[in-house]
Amino acid sequence: MKSLRTYYLTRFILVALICAIMTWSGLPWWIVSVVFILGAGFFVWAPLSGRYRIVNETHGAPLRMDERGRQVRERAGRNAFLIMQALSLGLFLYGQFQEPPSIPAAAIGIMLGVGMLSYLVLSLLYEREALLD
Amino acid sequence: MIKNRVRQARLACEFTQEALAQEVEVSRQTIIALEKGNYTPSVKLALQLASALGTTIEDLFWIESEE
């Protein structure tokens, strides 16, 4: 419990420090708020996710991914990449049927977004899958 | 299919899942997945588990043919 208290305290200080630097550099308050929520949210989620363990001895970077966490990440990454490849092939074929042949620039952003979303969903799915009977 | 008796060995040693996880430097969820038979550990982790539970790797893990 003590190790988690140290972890939460040091991570909170780290996120607060980053946000203070961002505020000092003149970034709008809402960007700083989003960074704070995402940063703090990640550090709260990480030890509960089962993908990381906390090693306070390495003060700078206490989050360590164990071998199953790495396996989940690699599997999700590989499959998200395959989804993106299939999507880009679909986009390419769609583009070929246009006159003149073209792919809308926004499609690349959407493709990357789908890739990232697939990675997040798949990693959560694989994480849960191993813990169910 | 690889089977294991990690749960029985852990209980015999009066370890909690959390304590065993800390001993072999993995997350508690990895121990849960292992005990449920949903995760096959690396040779390194299997050896660490055997050492932490005071047993041999052969006693902890075995292959069961799927028929």
Backbone of each chain as ProteinMPNN parsed JSONL, in Angstrom:
{"seq_chain_A": "MKSLRTYYLTRFILVALICAIMTWSGLPWWIVSVVFILGAGFFVWAPLSGRYRIVNETHGAPLRMDERGRQVRERAGRNAFLIMQALSLGLFLYGQFQEPPSIPAAAIGIMLGVGMLSYLVLSLLYEREALLD", "coords_chain_A": {"N_chain_A": [[0.833, -1.212, 0.0], [1.982, 1.169, 0.819], [3.873, 1.508, -1.162], [2.275, 2.07, -3.343], [1.187, 4.484, -2.55], [3.426, 6.138, -2.577], [3.98, 5.97, -5.295], [1.633, 7.135, -6.479], [1.795, 9.709, -5.401], [4.279, 10.706, -6.388], [3.795, 10.582, -9.127], [1.632, 12.303, -9.397], [2.831, 14.705, -8.709], [4.628, 14.885, -10.832], [2.893, 15.117, -13.098], [1.58, 17.472, -12.407], [3.718, 19.231, -12.447], [4.463, 19.193, -15.154], [2.136, 20.288, -16.233], [2.257, 22.806, -15.042], [4.502, 23.884, -16.299], [3.536, 23.933, -18.896], [1.453, 25.803, -18.622], [2.916, 28.03, -17.88], [4.316, 28.405, -20.237], [2.422, 29.517, -21.81], [0.257, 28.146, -22.943], [-3.22, 27.483, -23.794], [-5.721, 27.246, -21.154], [-7.487, 25.106, -21.395], [-6.193, 23.147, -22.873], [-4.122, 22.496, -21.155], [-5.681, 21.469, -19.084], [-6.783, 19.183, -20.316], [-4.45, 17.698, -20.787], [-3.686, 17.308, -18.13], [-5.838, 15.752, -17.142], [-5.701, 13.485, -18.837], [-3.057, 12.607, -18.317], [-3.028, 12.213, -15.478], [-5.106, 10.397, -15.355], [-4.053, 8.209, -16.784], [-1.952, 7.431, -15.071], [-3.384, 6.663, -12.838], [-4.867, 4.576, -13.841], [-2.931, 2.727, -14.776], [-1.589, 0.984, -12.691], [-3.812, -0.483, -11.972], [-4.582, -1.781, -14.189], [-3.324, -4.17, -14.688], [-1.422, -4.561, -16.498], [0.911, -3.422, -15.893], [3.495, -3.345, -13.397], [4.491, -1.93, -10.271], [7.559, -0.496, -9.614], [9.167, 0.965, -7.281], [11.798, 1.464, -6.728], [13.153, 2.296, -8.959], [13.077, 5.358, -9.343], [12.505, 7.326, -11.311], [11.062, 6.083, -13.418], [8.685, 4.217, -12.585], [6.899, 2.363, -13.636], [6.533, -0.868, -14.805], [6.293, -3.107, -17.458], [5.039, -6.353, -17.514], [5.792, -9.741, -18.733], [3.422, -10.822, -19.817], [1.917, -8.543, -20.244], [3.46, -7.34, -22.202], [3.114, -9.205, -24.204], [0.375, -8.977, -24.722], [0.318, -6.34, -25.66], [1.918, -6.57, -27.979], [0.432, -8.41, -29.517], [-1.998, -7.02, -29.856], [-1.041, -4.776, -31.21], [-0.025, -5.917, -33.554], [-2.374, -6.962, -34.742], [-3.921, -4.646, -34.967], [-2.392, -3.284, -36.788], [-2.717, -4.943, -39.01], [-5.45, -4.52, -39.488], [-5.352, -1.832, -40.214], [-3.855, -2.081, -42.544], [-5.632, -3.532, -44.172], [-7.647, -1.678, -44.358], [-6.31, 0.406, -45.664], [-5.831, -0.804, -48.101], [-8.455, -1.099, -48.992], [-9.098, 1.615, -49.218], [-7.321, 2.365, -51.195], [-8.271, 0.883, -53.378], [-10.797, 2.02, -53.574], [-10.053, 4.61, -54.287], [-9.034, 4.149, -56.821], [-11.265, 3.82, -58.362], [-12.265, 6.3, -58.631], [-12.708, 9.313, -60.553], [-10.69, 11.864, -61.525], [-8.356, 9.198, -60.504], [-8.108, 9.192, -57.009], [-7.376, 9.714, -53.516], [-9.078, 10.865, -50.71], [-7.592, 13.344, -48.597], [-8.317, 13.41, -45.911], [-8.928, 10.817, -45.386], [-6.649, 9.449, -44.678], [-6.075, 10.34, -42.118], [-8.35, 9.354, -40.836], [-7.903, 6.655, -41.172], [-5.586, 6.268, -39.606], [-6.687, 6.928, -37.15], [-8.603, 4.882, -36.864], [-6.842, 2.76, -36.695], [-5.505, 3.317, -34.26], [-7.653, 3.24, -32.485], [-8.46, 0.592, -32.854], [-6.235, -0.689, -31.788], [-6.417, 0.069, -29.078], [-8.927, -1.031, -28.331], [-8.546, -3.759, -28.95], [-6.385, -4.389, -27.259], [-7.549, -4.059, -24.743], [-9.475, -6.022, -24.909], [-7.952, -8.416, -25.188], [-6.658, -8.326, -22.793], [-8.752, -8.684, -20.959], [-9.691, -11.141, -21.795], [-7.784, -13.055, -20.976], [-8.25, -13.173, -18.293], [-10.689, -14.22, -17.859], [-12.802, -17.073, -17.209]], "CA_chain_A": [[0.0, 0.0, 0.0], [2.878, 2.316, 0.917], [4.523, 1.69, -2.457], [1.302, 2.714, -4.223], [1.059, 5.88, -2.109], [4.608, 6.826, -3.127], [3.805, 6.033, -6.742], [0.606, 8.128, -6.808], [2.284, 11.037, -5.018], [5.329, 11.16, -7.32], [3.207, 10.777, -10.461], [0.811, 13.511, -9.34], [3.776, 15.838, -8.746], [5.162, 14.934, -12.189], [1.864, 15.652, -14.005], [1.355, 18.867, -12.013], [4.897, 19.974, -12.906], [4.339, 19.328, -16.62], [1.045, 21.237, -16.477], [2.734, 24.137, -14.647], [5.398, 24.349, -17.373], [2.676, 24.237, -20.048], [0.745, 27.06, -18.313], [3.943, 29.078, -17.906], [4.71, 28.661, -21.635], [1.352, 30.277, -22.456], [-0.762, 27.316, -23.6], [-4.557, 27.733, -23.236], [-6.036, 26.465, -19.95], [-8.209, 23.853, -21.686], [-5.201, 22.144, -23.312], [-3.454, 22.076, -19.914], [-6.641, 20.622, -18.353], [-6.871, 17.885, -21.016], [-3.186, 16.993, -20.499], [-3.721, 16.896, -16.718], [-6.806, 14.648, -16.991], [-5.156, 12.295, -19.504], [-1.857, 12.163, -17.594], [-3.407, 11.673, -14.172], [-5.933, 9.212, -15.641], [-3.172, 7.099, -17.15], [-1.204, 6.95, -13.908], [-4.324, 5.977, -11.938], [-5.286, 3.333, -14.516], [-1.817, 1.801, -15.037], [-1.397, -0.13, -11.742], [-5.041, -1.272, -11.855], [-4.835, -2.441, -15.471], [-2.734, -5.504, -14.731], [-0.385, -4.634, -17.524], [2.143, -2.88, -15.33], [3.708, -3.459, -11.969], [5.164, -0.725, -9.791], [8.888, -0.71, -9.015], [9.512, 2.307, -6.793], [13.252, 1.634, -6.61], [13.567, 3.107, -10.102], [12.2, 6.498, -9.056], [12.095, 8.071, -12.504], [10.092, 5.349, -14.241], [8.315, 3.057, -11.763], [5.983, 1.426, -14.293], [7.214, -1.93, -15.556], [5.356, -4.001, -18.125], [5.531, -7.726, -17.375], [5.841, -10.444, -20.031], [2.077, -10.979, -20.381], [1.566, -7.209, -20.725], [4.161, -7.142, -23.482], [2.488, -10.099, -25.182], [-0.916, -8.358, -25.067], [0.605, -5.161, -26.472], [2.404, -6.992, -29.294], [-0.674, -9.033, -30.255], [-2.936, -5.96, -30.234], [-0.355, -3.951, -32.203], [0.042, -6.669, -34.813], [-3.699, -7.054, -35.343], [-4.35, -3.29, -35.347], [-1.652, -2.982, -38.02], [-3.387, -5.682, -40.085], [-6.712, -3.81, -39.767], [-4.983, -0.624, -40.96], [-3.434, -2.503, -43.884], [-6.842, -3.885, -44.908], [-8.339, -0.415, -44.601], [-5.587, 1.171, -46.69], [-6.08, -1.489, -49.374], [-9.812, -0.702, -49.364], [-9.038, 3.018, -49.641], [-6.602, 2.403, -52.473], [-9.19, 0.391, -54.409], [-11.831, 3.051, -53.715], [-9.43, 5.703, -55.014], [-8.841, 3.765, -58.226], [-12.542, 3.92, -59.08], [-12.635, 7.719, -58.761], [-12.265, 9.938, -61.796], [-9.463, 11.072, -61.682], [-8.071, 8.379, -59.312], [-7.607, 9.986, -55.881], [-7.796, 9.331, -52.163], [-9.2, 12.103, -49.929], [-6.536, 13.496, -47.579], [-8.883, 13.117, -44.585], [-9.018, 9.357, -45.218], [-5.425, 8.979, -44.018], [-6.298, 10.618, -40.697], [-9.367, 8.401, -40.355], [-7.242, 5.344, -41.135], [-4.728, 6.251, -38.411], [-7.596, 6.92, -35.999], [-9.159, 3.524, -36.749], [-5.729, 1.926, -36.237], [-5.283, 3.568, -32.828], [-8.835, 2.752, -31.764], [-8.391, -0.877, -32.906], [-5.202, -1.096, -30.839], [-6.942, 0.225, -27.713], [-10.011, -1.995, -28.106], [-7.982, -5.114, -28.953], [-5.563, -4.636, -26.066], [-8.476, -4.247, -23.616], [-10.132, -7.319, -25.14], [-6.987, -9.487, -24.885], [-6.395, -8.23, -21.36], [-9.901, -9.285, -20.272], [-9.8, -12.539, -22.252], [-6.906, -13.931, -20.186], [-8.674, -13.226, -16.902], [-11.985, -14.889, -17.772], [-12.761, -18.548, -17.181]], "C_chain_A": [[0.862, 1.255, 0.0], [3.521, 2.61, -0.441], [3.574, 2.38, -3.43], [1.132, 4.186, -3.855], [2.212, 6.7, -2.683], [4.454, 7.023, -4.629], [2.821, 7.142, -7.122], [1.1, 9.552, -6.531], [3.301, 11.548, -6.044], [4.749, 11.412, -8.713], [2.348, 12.033, -10.507], [1.712, 14.743, -9.439], [4.317, 16.017, -10.171], [4.158, 15.579, -13.158], [1.626, 17.132, -13.701], [2.495, 19.758, -12.518], [4.822, 20.225, -14.418], [3.272, 20.371, -16.952], [1.466, 22.664, -16.123], [3.634, 24.721, -15.736], [4.572, 24.749, -18.598], [1.947, 25.56, -19.841], [1.704, 28.237, -18.436], [4.345, 29.433, -19.355], [3.572, 29.288, -22.445], [0.299, 29.444, -23.182], [-2.138, 27.584, -22.983], [-4.901, 26.77, -22.101], [-6.687, 25.128, -20.288], [-7.258, 22.766, -22.189], [-4.485, 21.583, -22.073], [-4.371, 21.139, -19.12], [-6.738, 19.233, -18.977], [-5.62, 17.055, -20.717], [-3.182, 16.476, -19.062], [-4.641, 15.684, -16.54], [-6.257, 13.364, -17.626], [-3.96, 11.719, -18.746], [-2.208, 11.508, -16.271], [-4.22, 10.389, -14.363], [-5.079, 8.007, -15.976], [-2.47, 6.53, -15.92], [-2.106, 6.284, -12.864], [-4.671, 4.602, -12.522], [-4.179, 2.28, -14.548], [-1.661, 0.675, -14.003], [-2.623, -1.028, -11.602], [-5.263, -2.129, -13.099], [-4.311, -3.877, -15.523], [-1.645, -5.628, -15.77], [0.954, -4.125, -16.996], [2.27, -3.292, -13.868], [4.551, -2.254, -11.551], [6.49, -1.1, -9.137], [9.389, 0.662, -8.563], [11.013, 2.554, -6.697], [13.802, 2.451, -7.78], [12.675, 4.344, -10.098], [11.67, 7.196, -10.301], [10.992, 7.399, -13.283], [9.652, 4.084, -13.513], [7.409, 2.04, -12.443], [6.763, 0.4, -15.108], [6.155, -2.843, -16.159], [5.878, -5.425, -17.966], [5.375, -8.467, -18.705], [4.461, -10.632, -20.653], [1.591, -9.634, -20.947], [2.19, -6.94, -22.084], [3.505, -7.971, -24.581], [1.152, -9.517, -25.668], [-0.677, -7.182, -26.013], [1.039, -5.554, -27.886], [1.279, -7.572, -30.147], [-1.665, -7.977, -30.746], [-2.328, -5.088, -31.334], [-0.327, -4.616, -33.566], [-1.32, -6.682, -35.502], [-4.249, -5.687, -35.748], [-3.654, -2.885, -36.645], [-2.301, -3.688, -39.217], [-4.703, -5.005, -40.494], [-6.421, -2.563, -40.604], [-4.567, -0.948, -42.389], [-4.652, -2.814, -44.751], [-7.601, -2.62, -45.292], [-7.642, 0.388, -45.7], [-5.744, 0.525, -48.062], [-7.47, -1.111, -49.895], [-9.844, 0.719, -49.897], [-8.377, 3.152, -51.008], [-7.534, 1.978, -53.607], [-10.297, 1.406, -54.674], [-11.297, 4.197, -54.573], [-9.285, 5.416, -56.496], [-10.115, 3.905, -59.055], [-13.025, 5.366, -59.225], [-12.102, 8.263, -60.081], [-11.921, 11.399, -61.557], [-9.185, 10.265, -60.402], [-7.475, 9.226, -58.181], [-8.128, 9.421, -54.561], [-7.919, 10.62, -51.362], [-8.168, 12.157, -48.801], [-7.044, 13.117, -46.189], [-8.914, 11.617, -44.309], [-7.8, 8.804, -44.479], [-5.531, 9.187, -42.5], [-7.275, 9.631, -40.094], [-8.735, 7.018, -40.202], [-6.352, 5.214, -39.883], [-5.572, 6.192, -37.134], [-8.176, 5.539, -35.763], [-8.079, 2.579, -36.222], [-5.505, 2.063, -34.733], [-6.432, 3.011, -31.988], [-8.827, 1.219, -31.719], [-7.387, -1.382, -31.879], [-5.729, -1.052, -29.401], [-7.988, -0.836, -27.397], [-9.445, -3.41, -28.013], [-7.164, -5.381, -27.69], [-6.449, -4.829, -24.836], [-9.128, -5.626, -23.687], [-9.205, -8.475, -24.759], [-6.671, -9.525, -23.394], [-7.495, -8.945, -20.576], [-9.974, -10.777, -20.541], [-8.998, -13.488, -21.366], [-7.401, -14.108, -18.761], [-10.015, -13.926, -16.715], [-11.822, -16.394, -17.759], [-13.046, -19.14, -18.552]], "O_chain_A": [[0.573, 2.244, -0.673], [3.697, 3.764, -0.83], [4.009, 3.186, -4.253], [0.954, 5.035, -4.729], [2.015, 7.798, -3.203], [4.753, 8.089, -5.167], [3.118, 7.983, -7.97], [0.859, 10.472, -7.313], [3.2, 12.681, -6.513], [5.163, 12.345, -9.4], [2.326, 12.745, -11.511], [1.404, 15.697, -10.154], [4.449, 17.139, -10.659], [4.513, 16.466, -13.934], [1.488, 17.946, -14.614], [2.271, 20.886, -12.957], [5.087, 21.331, -14.889], [3.462, 21.221, -17.822], [1.087, 23.617, -16.805], [3.541, 25.905, -16.057], [4.853, 25.753, -19.252], [1.832, 26.355, -20.773], [1.377, 29.28, -19.001], [4.667, 30.581, -19.663], [3.737, 29.56, -23.634], [-0.478, 29.992, -23.964], [-2.232, 27.877, -21.791], [-4.439, 25.629, -22.08], [-6.486, 24.137, -19.586], [-7.498, 21.582, -21.95], [-4.271, 20.377, -21.952], [-3.914, 20.146, -18.553], [-6.772, 18.228, -18.268], [-5.713, 15.862, -20.43], [-2.737, 15.359, -18.795], [-4.279, 14.713, -15.876], [-6.335, 12.29, -17.03], [-3.857, 10.508, -18.556], [-1.756, 10.404, -15.968], [-4.045, 9.418, -13.627], [-5.349, 6.902, -15.505], [-2.397, 5.315, -15.74], [-1.648, 5.439, -12.095], [-4.757, 3.607, -11.803], [-4.441, 1.09, -14.371], [-1.605, -0.491, -14.393], [-2.515, -2.177, -11.175], [-6.037, -3.086, -13.07], [-4.795, -4.695, -16.305], [-1.018, -6.678, -15.906], [2.001, -4.375, -17.592], [1.274, -3.553, -13.194], [5.232, -1.64, -12.372], [6.532, -1.92, -8.221], [9.958, 1.42, -9.349], [11.457, 3.698, -6.598], [14.772, 3.194, -7.634], [11.643, 4.375, -10.768], [10.512, 7.611, -10.337], [10.077, 8.068, -13.763], [10.172, 3.001, -13.78], [7.171, 0.964, -11.894], [7.551, 0.754, -15.986], [5.24, -3.295, -15.471], [7.047, -5.683, -18.253], [4.888, -7.9, -19.684], [4.327, -10.608, -21.877], [0.94, -9.59, -21.99], [1.556, -6.395, -22.988], [3.356, -7.526, -25.719], [0.839, -9.556, -26.858], [-1.361, -7.033, -27.026], [0.595, -4.959, -28.868], [1.172, -7.277, -31.337], [-2.116, -8.019, -31.89], [-3.018, -4.706, -32.279], [-0.568, -3.982, -34.593], [-1.412, -6.441, -36.706], [-4.957, -5.572, -36.748], [-4.249, -2.224, -37.497], [-2.422, -3.111, -40.298], [-5.031, -4.923, -41.678], [-7.13, -2.265, -41.565], [-4.873, -0.208, -43.324], [-4.711, -2.417, -45.915], [-8.126, -2.504, -46.399], [-8.298, 0.977, -46.559], [-5.784, 1.223, -49.076], [-7.644, -0.837, -51.083], [-10.515, 1.01, -50.887], [-8.805, 3.935, -51.855], [-7.587, 2.619, -54.656], [-10.692, 1.634, -55.817], [-11.985, 4.694, -55.464], [-9.396, 6.316, -57.328], [-10.067, 4.083, -60.272], [-14.051, 5.63, -59.852], [-11.151, 7.723, -60.647], [-12.865, 12.17, -61.387], [-9.708, 10.597, -59.338], [-6.46, 9.897, -58.372], [-9.16, 8.753, -54.503], [-6.971, 11.405, -51.323], [-7.903, 11.155, -48.137], [-6.296, 12.569, -45.381], [-8.924, 11.19, -43.154], [-7.901, 7.819, -43.749], [-5.132, 8.33, -41.711], [-7.07, 9.131, -38.988], [-8.995, 6.306, -39.232], [-6.367, 4.19, -39.2], [-5.226, 5.505, -36.173], [-8.243, 5.067, -34.628], [-8.36, 1.703, -35.404], [-5.337, 1.072, -34.023], [-6.224, 2.402, -30.939], [-9.142, 0.619, -30.691], [-7.637, -2.368, -31.185], [-5.529, -1.979, -28.616], [-7.95, -1.464, -26.339], [-9.808, -4.173, -27.117], [-7.239, -6.467, -27.117], [-6.147, -5.66, -23.98], [-9.309, -6.301, -22.674], [-9.629, -9.41, -24.081], [-6.448, -10.586, -22.81], [-7.218, -9.709, -19.652], [-10.275, -11.574, -19.652], [-9.457, -14.582, -21.041], [-7.029, -15.069, -18.087], [-10.438, -14.197, -15.591], [-10.821, -16.925, -18.24], [-13.051, -20.361, -18.708]]}, "seq_chain_B": "MIKNRVRQARLACEFTQEALAQEVEVSRQTIIALEKGNYTPSVKLALQLASALGTTIEDLFWIESEE", "coords_chain_B": {"N_chain_B": [[-1.622, -29.105, -24.957], [-0.728, -26.911, -22.368], [-0.726, -27.554, -18.985], [-1.089, -26.567, -15.524], [-0.132, -26.57, -12.015], [-0.073, -24.322, -10.421], [-1.731, -22.864, -8.735], [-2.407, -24.692, -6.659], [0.159, -25.21, -5.617], [0.842, -22.666, -4.813], [-1.055, -22.149, -2.811], [-0.32, -24.123, -1.034], [2.078, -23.114, -0.164], [1.195, -20.996, 1.193], [0.956, -18.485, -0.009], [-0.279, -15.351, -1.153], [-1.949, -14.288, -4.18], [-0.983, -11.806, -4.871], [1.391, -11.646, -3.355], [2.911, -13.699, -4.48], [3.087, -12.727, -7.067], [4.648, -10.442, -6.664], [6.969, -11.656, -5.792], [7.887, -13.02, -8.073], [8.046, -10.978, -9.803], [5.92, -10.037, -11.538], [2.659, -8.893, -12.722], [-0.34, -9.082, -10.662], [-2.478, -9.894, -12.15], [-1.298, -11.455, -14.082], [-0.63, -13.741, -12.675], [-3.211, -14.594, -12.051], [-4.222, -15.135, -14.644], [-2.475, -17.181, -15.346], [-3.093, -19.185, -13.444], [-5.67, -19.744, -14.207], [-5.186, -21.023, -16.48], [-5.002, -19.645, -18.819], [-2.782, -18.469, -19.762], [0.439, -19.073, -20.951], [3.495, -19.267, -19.481], [6.801, -17.753, -19.978], [9.939, -19.525, -20.27], [11.702, -18.476, -18.431], [9.987, -17.208, -16.531], [8.579, -19.456, -15.672], [10.609, -20.893, -14.424], [11.26, -19.097, -12.386], [8.871, -19.141, -10.965], [8.801, -21.815, -10.116], [11.034, -21.806, -8.472], [10.283, -19.881, -6.529], [8.131, -21.169, -5.4], [9.215, -23.34, -4.317], [9.589, -25.767, -5.706], [9.798, -28.022, -8.545], [10.109, -27.313, -12.054], [8.963, -29.242, -13.651], [7.156, -30.347, -11.968], [5.354, -28.338, -11.686], [4.403, -27.664, -14.247], [2.955, -29.315, -17.069], [2.45, -31.2, -20.122], [-0.611, -31.771, -21.662], [-2.168, -33.994, -23.714], [-4.323, -33.096, -26.43], [-7.255, -34.582, -27.182]], "CA_chain_B": [[-2.047, -28.013, -24.079], [0.085, -26.873, -21.148], [-1.494, -27.45, -17.734], [-0.21, -26.259, -14.39], [-0.701, -26.624, -10.67], [0.474, -23.154, -9.728], [-2.648, -22.485, -7.645], [-2.231, -25.625, -5.54], [1.491, -24.991, -5.041], [0.814, -21.353, -4.139], [-1.819, -22.287, -1.577], [0.491, -24.944, -0.127], [3.124, -22.235, 0.389], [0.464, -19.904, 1.85], [1.206, -17.225, -0.703], [-1.423, -14.759, -1.853], [-1.575, -14.031, -5.583], [-0.193, -10.569, -4.872], [2.734, -11.932, -2.824], [3.63, -14.485, -5.494], [3.359, -11.821, -8.2], [5.796, -9.603, -6.283], [8.132, -12.543, -5.698], [8.4, -13.36, -9.407], [8.092, -9.708, -10.549], [4.896, -9.861, -12.579], [1.445, -8.318, -12.141], [-1.235, -10.078, -10.057], [-3.325, -10.407, -13.233], [-0.557, -12.518, -14.778], [-0.794, -14.944, -11.842], [-4.612, -15.018, -12.236], [-4.316, -15.737, -15.988], [-1.719, -18.441, -15.288], [-3.849, -20.173, -12.662], [-6.85, -20.114, -14.981], [-4.715, -21.769, -17.653], [-5.155, -18.811, -20.014], [-1.503, -17.893, -20.15], [1.597, -19.963, -20.844], [4.632, -18.378, -19.168], [8.096, -17.994, -20.615], [10.775, -20.463, -19.487], [12.258, -17.696, -17.306], [8.954, -17.045, -15.496], [8.288, -20.793, -15.133], [11.709, -21.214, -13.499], [11.108, -18.212, -11.222], [7.725, -19.646, -10.196], [9.22, -23.062, -9.471], [11.956, -21.447, -7.396], [9.528, -19.192, -5.474], [7.193, -22.097, -4.762], [10.028, -24.428, -3.761], [9.312, -27.016, -6.412], [10.496, -28.084, -9.83], [9.316, -26.871, -13.201], [8.202, -30.41, -14.126], [6.05, -30.565, -11.034], [4.385, -27.246, -11.861], [3.842, -27.607, -15.61], [3.035, -30.524, -17.883], [1.69, -31.123, -21.374], [-1.707, -32.726, -21.715], [-2.529, -34.111, -25.144], [-5.72, -32.773, -26.755], [-7.847, -35.643, -28.025]], "C_chain_B": [[-1.243, -28.061, -22.765], [-0.803, -26.629, -19.917], [-0.54, -27.071, -16.608], [-0.933, -26.437, -13.058], [-0.116, -25.499, -9.795], [-0.409, -22.795, -8.526], [-2.45, -23.37, -6.409], [-0.89, -25.387, -4.83], [1.528, -23.673, -4.274], [0.092, -21.464, -2.797], [-1.045, -23.112, -0.541], [1.572, -24.101, 0.549], [2.519, -21.046, 1.141], [0.84, -18.53, 1.291], [-0.123, -16.671, -1.199], [-0.98, -14.556, -3.311], [-0.673, -12.816, -5.67], [1.249, -10.841, -4.426], [3.556, -12.724, -3.846], [4.02, -13.605, -6.686], [4.578, -10.955, -7.891], [7.078, -10.417, -6.266], [8.745, -12.81, -7.08], [8.368, -12.158, -10.371], [7.175, -9.67, -11.764], [3.674, -9.221, -11.916], [0.573, -9.436, -11.574], [-2.112, -10.701, -11.137], [-2.63, -11.509, -14.019], [-0.68, -13.824, -14.005], [-2.22, -15.497, -12.012], [-4.751, -15.748, -13.578], [-3.624, -17.097, -16.03], [-2.537, -19.532, -14.591], [-5.109, -20.627, -13.395], [-6.476, -20.91, -16.235], [-4.838, -20.985, -18.943], [-3.849, -18.178, -20.472], [-0.385, -18.904, -19.942], [2.83, -19.094, -20.613], [5.874, -18.702, -19.983], [8.871, -18.982, -19.731], [11.313, -19.743, -18.248], [11.233, -17.581, -16.172], [8.615, -18.394, -14.858], [9.355, -21.194, -14.115], [11.609, -20.368, -12.227], [9.97, -18.701, -10.327], [8.116, -20.902, -9.425], [10.119, -22.76, -8.28], [11.203, -20.801, -6.223], [8.625, -20.148, -4.712], [7.909, -23.346, -4.225], [9.744, -25.773, -4.399], [10.084, -27.036, -7.739], [9.535, -27.665, -10.944], [8.436, -28.026, -13.732], [6.993, -30.676, -13.242], [4.953, -29.516, -11.228], [3.671, -27.289, -13.211], [3.975, -28.957, -16.3], [2.175, -30.357, -19.131], [0.606, -32.192, -21.354], [-2.168, -32.79, -23.165], [-4.015, -33.808, -25.331], [-6.275, -33.842, -27.675], [-9.351, -35.502, -28.087]], "O_chain_B": [[-1.103, -29.115, -22.144], [-1.525, -25.635, -19.834], [0.674, -27.236, -16.731], [-2.162, -26.453, -12.987], [0.265, -25.691, -8.64], [0.089, -22.469, -7.448], [-2.341, -22.884, -5.283], [-0.822, -25.366, -3.601], [2.16, -23.571, -3.223], [0.559, -20.946, -1.782], [-1.104, -22.842, 0.659], [1.934, -24.35, 1.699], [3.243, -20.197, 1.661], [1.015, -17.56, 2.029], [-0.996, -17.431, -1.619], [0.206, -14.642, -3.629], [0.285, -12.794, -6.443], [2.201, -10.343, -5.026], [4.74, -12.455, -4.05], [5.117, -13.717, -7.234], [5.438, -10.757, -8.749], [8.138, -9.938, -6.67], [9.967, -12.824, -7.234], [8.621, -12.291, -11.568], [7.593, -9.32, -12.867], [3.651, -9.03, -10.7], [0.723, -10.598, -11.952], [-2.453, -11.882, -11.065], [-3.287, -12.397, -14.562], [-0.817, -14.892, -14.602], [-2.416, -16.709, -12.106], [-5.322, -16.837, -13.644], [-4.109, -18.038, -16.658], [-2.654, -20.652, -15.087], [-5.56, -21.759, -13.222], [-7.345, -21.402, -16.954], [-4.788, -21.557, -20.032], [-3.82, -17.438, -21.455], [-0.28, -19.516, -18.879], [3.173, -18.271, -21.462], [5.986, -19.767, -20.59], [8.494, -19.235, -18.587], [11.373, -20.317, -17.161], [11.553, -17.822, -15.008], [8.39, -18.474, -13.651], [9.041, -21.765, -13.071], [11.844, -20.864, -11.125], [10.077, -18.683, -9.101], [7.807, -21.042, -8.242], [9.992, -23.37, -7.219], [11.453, -21.131, -5.064], [8.381, -19.963, -3.519], [7.271, -24.282, -3.742], [9.669, -26.794, -3.716], [10.915, -26.166, -8.003], [8.316, -27.668, -10.776], [7.319, -27.805, -14.198], [5.956, -31.158, -13.697], [3.778, -29.773, -10.968], [2.481, -26.987, -13.303], [4.976, -29.655, -16.137], [1.297, -29.497, -19.193], [0.869, -33.36, -21.067], [-2.513, -31.773, -23.766], [-4.854, -34.2, -24.519], [-5.824, -33.993, -28.811], [-10.019, -36.3, -28.745]]}, "name": "protein", "num_of_chains": 2, "seq": "MKSLRTYYLTRFILVALICAIMTWSGLPWWIVSVVFILGAGFFVWAPLSGRYRIVNETHGAPLRMDERGRQVRERAGRNAFLIMQALSLGLFLYGQFQEPPSIPAAAIGIMLGVGMLSYLVLSLLYEREALLDMIKNRVRQARLACEFTQEALAQEVEVSRQTIIALEKGNYTPSVKLALQLASALGTTIEDLFWIESEE"}
